[in-house]
Amino acid sequence: MKTVCIIPARGGSKGITNKNITLINNKPLISYTITHALESCVDEVYVTTDSDKIANVATEFGAKVISRPSELAEDTTTTEQTLTHALYKIEQTGSVDLVVYLSCTQPYRYVSWINTCVEKVQYDGFDSACVGYKTTKNYWNTFEEKHHKLWWNEYTNRQGRDYILQENTGAACATRSDIIRRGDRIGENVYIVETDRYNLDIHEQFDVDVAELLL
């Protein structure tokens, strides 16, 4: 079963110029994710990008590069569109059974998360597997100018409360390739790798400062 990792990394980041290759502890941000993928059980690692600078860094750290057209590197371009295009390009040289998606803006992950996701899809019959962060916080939404509880009935202490999971496919997500081909990121039968580790996602300079401290 052939497994590939696809890491989207467009050049037009807004919050931080050249965010995906900005230095975090003297290493380009994207290098952390490439290294995680190369150390995992995936067979091939690809970076899909519209930027020559990012392509050069990706190649330097051992990834293969897919050239992404500019119309798939807009603010409105979805991750699903990017993954589908990349898979189409990869499969021009051979079929793929399983796709691992990793976000290059999340340098804080364990390689074991990737491997567990792959194993759950490959051997246990799941459509997809991804990371989910545990939380016991209370959530509300707004409807018709009123606030409503989302899932909890009464206040209890944290230790006695059931937790919920915040999906984080960017930390690690494995999905059968036919689901990616149809334009979806995850399928219907999903396994969650539960973790309570810090959810670190780089979008602003403050996130860079936190990342340098944590890493």
Contacts in CASP RR format, 6 or more apart in sequence:
PFRMAT RR
TARGET T0000
AUTHOR 0000-0000-0000
METHOD contacts of the structure
MODEL  1
MKTVCIIPARGGSKGITNKNITLINNKPLISYTITHALESCVDEVYVTTD
SDKIANVATEFGAKVISRPSELAEDTTTTEQTLTHALYKIEQTGSVDLVV
YLSCTQPYRYVSWINTCVEKVQYDGFDSACVGYKTTKNYWNTFEEKHHKL
WWNEYTNRQGRDYILQENTGAACATRSDIIRRGDRIGENVYIVETDRYNL
DIHEQFDVDVAELLL
1 97 0 8 1.000
1 98 0 8 1.000
1 122 0 8 1.000
2 43 0 8 1.000
2 44 0 8 1.000
2 94 0 8 1.000
2 95 0 8 1.000
2 96 0 8 1.000
2 97 0 8 1.000
2 98 0 8 1.000
3 41 0 8 1.000
3 42 0 8 1.000
3 43 0 8 1.000
3 44 0 8 1.000
3 96 0 8 1.000
3 97 0 8 1.000
3 98 0 8 1.000
3 99 0 8 1.000
3 100 0 8 1.000
3 118 0 8 1.000
3 122 0 8 1.000
3 174 0 8 1.000
4 42 0 8 1.000
4 43 0 8 1.000
4 44 0 8 1.000
4 45 0 8 1.000
4 46 0 8 1.000
4 87 0 8 1.000
4 90 0 8 1.000
4 96 0 8 1.000
4 98 0 8 1.000
4 99 0 8 1.000
4 100 0 8 1.000
5 37 0 8 1.000
5 40 0 8 1.000
5 42 0 8 1.000
5 44 0 8 1.000
5 45 0 8 1.000
5 46 0 8 1.000
5 99 0 8 1.000
5 100 0 8 1.000
5 101 0 8 1.000
5 102 0 8 1.000
5 114 0 8 1.000
6 46 0 8 1.000
6 48 0 8 1.000
6 66 0 8 1.000
6 82 0 8 1.000
6 83 0 8 1.000
6 86 0 8 1.000
6 87 0 8 1.000
6 90 0 8 1.000
6 99 0 8 1.000
6 100 0 8 1.000
6 101 0 8 1.000
6 102 0 8 1.000
7 30 0 8 1.000
7 33 0 8 1.000
7 34 0 8 1.000
7 37 0 8 1.000
7 45 0 8 1.000
7 46 0 8 1.000
7 47 0 8 1.000
7 48 0 8 1.000
7 58 0 8 1.000
7 63 0 8 1.000
7 101 0 8 1.000
7 102 0 8 1.000
7 103 0 8 1.000
7 104 0 8 1.000
8 47 0 8 1.000
8 48 0 8 1.000
8 49 0 8 1.000
8 68 0 8 1.000
8 79 0 8 1.000
8 82 0 8 1.000
8 83 0 8 1.000
8 86 0 8 1.000
8 101 0 8 1.000
8 103 0 8 1.000
8 104 0 8 1.000
9 20 0 8 1.000
9 30 0 8 1.000
9 47 0 8 1.000
9 48 0 8 1.000
9 49 0 8 1.000
9 51 0 8 1.000
9 54 0 8 1.000
9 58 0 8 1.000
9 104 0 8 1.000
10 20 0 8 1.000
10 49 0 8 1.000
10 50 0 8 1.000
10 51 0 8 1.000
10 54 0 8 1.000
10 68 0 8 1.000
10 73 0 8 1.000
10 77 0 8 1.000
11 18 0 8 1.000
11 20 0 8 1.000
11 49 0 8 1.000
11 50 0 8 1.000
11 51 0 8 1.000
11 53 0 8 1.000
11 54 0 8 1.000
11 73 0 8 1.000
12 50 0 8 1.000
12 51 0 8 1.000
12 73 0 8 1.000
13 19 0 8 1.000
13 20 0 8 1.000
14 75 0 8 1.000
15 203 0 8 1.000
15 204 0 8 1.000
16 22 0 8 1.000
16 202 0 8 1.000
16 203 0 8 1.000
16 204 0 8 1.000
16 205 0 8 1.000
16 208 0 8 1.000
18 53 0 8 1.000
19 29 0 8 1.000
19 105 0 8 1.000
19 202 0 8 1.000
19 203 0 8 1.000
20 28 0 8 1.000
20 29 0 8 1.000
20 30 0 8 1.000
20 49 0 8 1.000
20 51 0 8 1.000
20 54 0 8 1.000
20 104 0 8 1.000
20 105 0 8 1.000
21 28 0 8 1.000
21 29 0 8 1.000
21 30 0 8 1.000
21 53 0 8 1.000
21 54 0 8 1.000
21 57 0 8 1.000
22 28 0 8 1.000
22 29 0 8 1.000
22 202 0 8 1.000
22 208 0 8 1.000
23 29 0 8 1.000
24 32 0 8 1.000
24 107 0 8 1.000
24 202 0 8 1.000
24 208 0 8 1.000
24 211 0 8 1.000
24 212 0 8 1.000
24 215 0 8 1.000
25 212 0 8 1.000
25 215 0 8 1.000
28 57 0 8 1.000
28 61 0 8 1.000
29 104 0 8 1.000
29 105 0 8 1.000
29 107 0 8 1.000
29 202 0 8 1.000
30 47 0 8 1.000
30 54 0 8 1.000
30 57 0 8 1.000
30 58 0 8 1.000
30 61 0 8 1.000
30 104 0 8 1.000
31 57 0 8 1.000
31 61 0 8 1.000
32 104 0 8 1.000
32 107 0 8 1.000
32 215 0 8 1.000
33 102 0 8 1.000
33 103 0 8 1.000
33 104 0 8 1.000
33 106 0 8 1.000
33 107 0 8 1.000
33 109 0 8 1.000
34 45 0 8 1.000
34 47 0 8 1.000
34 58 0 8 1.000
34 61 0 8 1.000
34 62 0 8 1.000
34 63 0 8 1.000
34 104 0 8 1.000
35 61 0 8 1.000
36 102 0 8 1.000
36 109 0 8 1.000
36 111 0 8 1.000
36 114 0 8 1.000
37 45 0 8 1.000
37 63 0 8 1.000
37 100 0 8 1.000
37 102 0 8 1.000
37 114 0 8 1.000
38 45 0 8 1.000
38 62 0 8 1.000
38 63 0 8 1.000
39 111 0 8 1.000
40 100 0 8 1.000
40 111 0 8 1.000
40 114 0 8 1.000
40 115 0 8 1.000
40 118 0 8 1.000
41 114 0 8 1.000
41 115 0 8 1.000
41 118 0 8 1.000
41 119 0 8 1.000
42 100 0 8 1.000
42 114 0 8 1.000
42 118 0 8 1.000
44 64 0 8 1.000
44 90 0 8 1.000
45 62 0 8 1.000
45 63 0 8 1.000
45 64 0 8 1.000
46 63 0 8 1.000
46 64 0 8 1.000
46 65 0 8 1.000
46 66 0 8 1.000
46 86 0 8 1.000
46 90 0 8 1.000
47 54 0 8 1.000
47 55 0 8 1.000
47 58 0 8 1.000
47 63 0 8 1.000
47 64 0 8 1.000
47 65 0 8 1.000
47 66 0 8 1.000
47 104 0 8 1.000
48 65 0 8 1.000
48 66 0 8 1.000
48 68 0 8 1.000
48 82 0 8 1.000
48 85 0 8 1.000
48 86 0 8 1.000
48 89 0 8 1.000
49 55 0 8 1.000
49 58 0 8 1.000
49 65 0 8 1.000
49 66 0 8 1.000
49 67 0 8 1.000
49 68 0 8 1.000
49 73 0 8 1.000
50 67 0 8 1.000
50 68 0 8 1.000
50 69 0 8 1.000
50 70 0 8 1.000
50 72 0 8 1.000
50 73 0 8 1.000
55 65 0 8 1.000
55 67 0 8 1.000
58 64 0 8 1.000
58 65 0 8 1.000
59 65 0 8 1.000
66 85 0 8 1.000
66 86 0 8 1.000
66 89 0 8 1.000
66 90 0 8 1.000
68 82 0 8 1.000
68 85 0 8 1.000
68 86 0 8 1.000
69 85 0 8 1.000
71 77 0 8 1.000
72 81 0 8 1.000
72 82 0 8 1.000
72 85 0 8 1.000
79 101 0 8 1.000
79 169 0 8 1.000
79 185 0 8 1.000
80 180 0 8 1.000
80 183 0 8 1.000
80 184 0 8 1.000
80 185 0 8 1.000
81 183 0 8 1.000
83 99 0 8 1.000
83 101 0 8 1.000
83 180 0 8 1.000
83 183 0 8 1.000
83 185 0 8 1.000
84 180 0 8 1.000
84 181 0 8 1.000
84 183 0 8 1.000
87 96 0 8 1.000
87 99 0 8 1.000
87 177 0 8 1.000
87 180 0 8 1.000
87 181 0 8 1.000
88 181 0 8 1.000
90 96 0 8 1.000
91 177 0 8 1.000
95 177 0 8 1.000
96 177 0 8 1.000
97 176 0 8 1.000
97 177 0 8 1.000
98 118 0 8 1.000
98 121 0 8 1.000
98 122 0 8 1.000
98 174 0 8 1.000
98 175 0 8 1.000
98 176 0 8 1.000
98 177 0 8 1.000
99 174 0 8 1.000
99 175 0 8 1.000
99 176 0 8 1.000
99 177 0 8 1.000
99 180 0 8 1.000
100 114 0 8 1.000
100 117 0 8 1.000
100 118 0 8 1.000
100 172 0 8 1.000
100 173 0 8 1.000
100 174 0 8 1.000
101 169 0 8 1.000
101 170 0 8 1.000
101 173 0 8 1.000
101 174 0 8 1.000
101 175 0 8 1.000
101 185 0 8 1.000
102 109 0 8 1.000
102 114 0 8 1.000
102 170 0 8 1.000
102 171 0 8 1.000
102 172 0 8 1.000
102 173 0 8 1.000
103 169 0 8 1.000
103 170 0 8 1.000
103 171 0 8 1.000
103 201 0 8 1.000
105 201 0 8 1.000
105 202 0 8 1.000
105 203 0 8 1.000
106 168 0 8 1.000
106 170 0 8 1.000
106 171 0 8 1.000
106 200 0 8 1.000
106 201 0 8 1.000
106 202 0 8 1.000
107 200 0 8 1.000
107 202 0 8 1.000
107 211 0 8 1.000
107 215 0 8 1.000
108 197 0 8 1.000
108 198 0 8 1.000
108 200 0 8 1.000
108 211 0 8 1.000
108 214 0 8 1.000
108 215 0 8 1.000
109 131 0 8 1.000
109 171 0 8 1.000
109 172 0 8 1.000
110 197 0 8 1.000
113 131 0 8 1.000
113 171 0 8 1.000
113 172 0 8 1.000
113 193 0 8 1.000
113 195 0 8 1.000
114 172 0 8 1.000
114 174 0 8 1.000
116 129 0 8 1.000
116 172 0 8 1.000
116 193 0 8 1.000
117 129 0 8 1.000
117 130 0 8 1.000
117 131 0 8 1.000
117 172 0 8 1.000
117 173 0 8 1.000
117 174 0 8 1.000
117 191 0 8 1.000
117 193 0 8 1.000
118 129 0 8 1.000
118 174 0 8 1.000
120 126 0 8 1.000
120 129 0 8 1.000
120 174 0 8 1.000
120 191 0 8 1.000
120 193 0 8 1.000
121 127 0 8 1.000
121 128 0 8 1.000
121 129 0 8 1.000
121 174 0 8 1.000
121 175 0 8 1.000
121 176 0 8 1.000
121 191 0 8 1.000
122 174 0 8 1.000
124 191 0 8 1.000
125 189 0 8 1.000
126 189 0 8 1.000
126 190 0 8 1.000
126 191 0 8 1.000
127 175 0 8 1.000
127 176 0 8 1.000
127 179 0 8 1.000
127 186 0 8 1.000
127 187 0 8 1.000
127 188 0 8 1.000
127 189 0 8 1.000
127 190 0 8 1.000
128 173 0 8 1.000
128 174 0 8 1.000
128 175 0 8 1.000
128 176 0 8 1.000
128 179 0 8 1.000
128 185 0 8 1.000
128 186 0 8 1.000
128 187 0 8 1.000
128 189 0 8 1.000
128 190 0 8 1.000
128 191 0 8 1.000
129 173 0 8 1.000
129 174 0 8 1.000
129 190 0 8 1.000
129 191 0 8 1.000
129 192 0 8 1.000
129 193 0 8 1.000
130 167 0 8 1.000
130 168 0 8 1.000
130 169 0 8 1.000
130 170 0 8 1.000
130 171 0 8 1.000
130 172 0 8 1.000
130 173 0 8 1.000
130 174 0 8 1.000
130 186 0 8 1.000
130 190 0 8 1.000
130 191 0 8 1.000
130 192 0 8 1.000
130 193 0 8 1.000
131 167 0 8 1.000
131 168 0 8 1.000
131 169 0 8 1.000
131 170 0 8 1.000
131 171 0 8 1.000
131 172 0 8 1.000
131 173 0 8 1.000
131 192 0 8 1.000
131 193 0 8 1.000
131 195 0 8 1.000
132 165 0 8 1.000
132 166 0 8 1.000
132 167 0 8 1.000
132 168 0 8 1.000
132 171 0 8 1.000
132 192 0 8 1.000
132 193 0 8 1.000
132 194 0 8 1.000
132 195 0 8 1.000
133 165 0 8 1.000
133 166 0 8 1.000
133 168 0 8 1.000
133 195 0 8 1.000
133 196 0 8 1.000
133 197 0 8 1.000
133 199 0 8 1.000
134 163 0 8 1.000
134 164 0 8 1.000
134 165 0 8 1.000
134 194 0 8 1.000
134 195 0 8 1.000
134 196 0 8 1.000
135 163 0 8 1.000
135 164 0 8 1.000
135 165 0 8 1.000
135 166 0 8 1.000
136 158 0 8 1.000
136 161 0 8 1.000
136 162 0 8 1.000
136 163 0 8 1.000
136 164 0 8 1.000
138 149 0 8 1.000
138 152 0 8 1.000
138 155 0 8 1.000
139 149 0 8 1.000
139 150 0 8 1.000
139 151 0 8 1.000
139 152 0 8 1.000
139 164 0 8 1.000
140 147 0 8 1.000
140 148 0 8 1.000
140 149 0 8 1.000
140 150 0 8 1.000
141 147 0 8 1.000
141 148 0 8 1.000
141 150 0 8 1.000
142 148 0 8 1.000
151 164 0 8 1.000
152 161 0 8 1.000
165 192 0 8 1.000
165 194 0 8 1.000
166 199 0 8 1.000
167 192 0 8 1.000
168 199 0 8 1.000
169 185 0 8 1.000
169 186 0 8 1.000
171 199 0 8 1.000
172 193 0 8 1.000
173 185 0 8 1.000
173 186 0 8 1.000
175 184 0 8 1.000
175 185 0 8 1.000
175 186 0 8 1.000
175 187 0 8 1.000
176 187 0 8 1.000
179 185 0 8 1.000
179 186 0 8 1.000
179 187 0 8 1.000
198 214 0 8 1.000
200 207 0 8 1.000
200 210 0 8 1.000
200 211 0 8 1.000
200 214 0 8 1.000
201 207 0 8 1.000
202 208 0 8 1.000
202 211 0 8 1.000
END
